[in-house]
Amino acid sequence: MTAPTAPPPLPGPASTPRRSPSFLLKMAIVAGLVLALLIPLHMIRAVLSERLERRDSAIEEITSTWGDNQVVAGPVLVVPYRYTFKTWKEQVVAGRTERVEVVETAVARAYFLPKAFEAVGDMAPDVLYRGIYRAVVYRGRLALSGEFPPPAFDEWKVPPENILWEDAVVALGVSDLRGAQGALTLDWDGRALPLTPGARMPELPGVEARLRLDGPLASPVKFRVELTLKGSRGIRLAPVGESNRVSFPRHGPTRVSRAPSCRRSAR
């Protein structure tokens, strides 16, 4: 009788293959090449950034002497008026400081927009150079005309004696007055009124003409303003009238837009 044979030994755990030194060397070479290529890429980006800064500086230098992007808003009829309000103030009464209610008077301004507004422009583009850089600029004429209805203060319940008609002005907003050439004049119902800097329009510089009215307007008044402007990048017009018509004959058909009539009081 033969003795039973012993079972074969179980296989041991698979050993992890070792990476050869040549594979690790290849990975190190690839990583080194990637890092080496990042250096010229960073240098190229630095050169591009420097060129862009020089271009922007050159364009800024050109437009600083010629004129920047122009924004024209108006004209707007501005009529000041007085109003009263109550406030509390500290006063000395019989040797004691007390808070008493007092009535004070202040002046606010009412802004009236034209019923009809038309703008006709004739702009000629040009190119100015500063070294290898260039900027597109323009020069042209812009005629603004329309009609103002008689201002109405009824809805604000302002007494007629509080309206300062003698201080009424017509304001025209022009964002960059450096581009305005020649003397500016407002044709107000046949009267030629000079436009001077210092428009009373919020957040936009410009010019204004003092009307020196003796009283309220009895009928609609026509106006006309001609501007000779220089600028760059573009020109924008604010449609301030109830009915607006903007036309640039050399640059396409007439564009018509409408905006609701509105009035605003600034205190």
ABEGO torsion letter per residue (X at the ends): XBBBBBBBBBBBBBBBBBBBAAAAAAAAAAAAAAAAAAAAAAAAAAAAAAAAAAAAAAAAAAAAAAEBBBBBBOBBBBBBBBBBBBBBBBBBBGGBBBBBBBBBBBBBBBBBBBABBBBBBBBBBBBBBBEABBBBBBBBBBBBBEBBBBBBAAAAGBBAAABBAAABBBBBBBABAAABBEBBBBBBGGBBBBBBBGBBBBGBBEBBBBAGBABBBABBBBBBBBBBBBBBGEBBBBBABABBBBBBAAAEBBBBBBBBBBBBBBX
